[in-house]
């Protein structure tokens, strides 16, 4: 199993958090239609991005010491 660089985890987490913020904003402006799948995907992207960011920050400390 390959280990991801903590900076890559942070970048992926940040991207997912931005997607999780932009999609509801576009749905609110009626740019894209709101649907169950899109709402669920937006929530899941935001939650997964938050967890990946926290894991990336937790791994970054010991990773820099090596």
C-alpha positions in Angstrom: 0.0 0.0 0.0 1.4 3.4 -0.9 1.4 6.2 1.5 0.1 9.6 0.4 2.0 12.7 1.1 0.2 14.7 3.8 0.3 17.8 1.5 -1.6 15.7 -1.1 -4.2 14.8 1.5 -4.5 18.5 2.4 -4.9 19.4 -1.3 -7.5 16.8 -1.9 -9.4 17.7 1.3 -9.3 21.4 0.3 -10.6 20.6 -3.2 -13.5 18.5 -1.8 -14.3 21.2 0.8 -14.5 23.8 -2.0 -16.7 21.5 -4.1 -18.9 21.0 -1.1 -19.3 24.8 -0.7 -19.7 25.8 -4.4 -22.3 23.2 -5.3 -24.9 24.3 -2.7 -24.1 27.9 -3.7 -24.9 27.2 -7.3 -28.0 25.3 -6.4 -29.2 28.3 -4.3 -28.7 30.6 -7.3 -30.6 28.1 -9.5 -27.6 27.8 -11.8 -27.8 24.0 -11.4 -30.9 22.1 -10.5 -31.1 20.7 -6.9 -31.6 17.0 -6.7 -31.2 14.3 -4.1 -28.0 12.9 -5.6 -26.4 16.3 -6.0 -27.3 17.3 -2.4 -25.9 14.1 -1.1 -22.7 14.4 -3.2 -22.2 17.9 -1.9 -22.6 16.9 1.7 -20.4 13.8 1.3 -17.7 15.9 -0.5 -17.7 18.5 2.3 -17.5 15.9 5.1 -14.9 13.8 3.4 -12.8 16.9 2.6 -12.9 17.9 6.3 -11.8 14.5 7.5 -9.0 14.2 4.9 -7.8 17.7 5.9 -7.7 16.7 9.6 -5.9 13.5 8.8 -3.4 15.4 6.6 -2.7 17.9 9.4 -2.3 15.1 11.9 0.2 13.2 9.7 2.1 16.4 8.7 3.8 16.8 12.1 5.6 13.5 12.3 6.2 13.5 8.6 8.2 16.8 8.8 10.4 15.4 11.6 11.7 12.5 9.5 
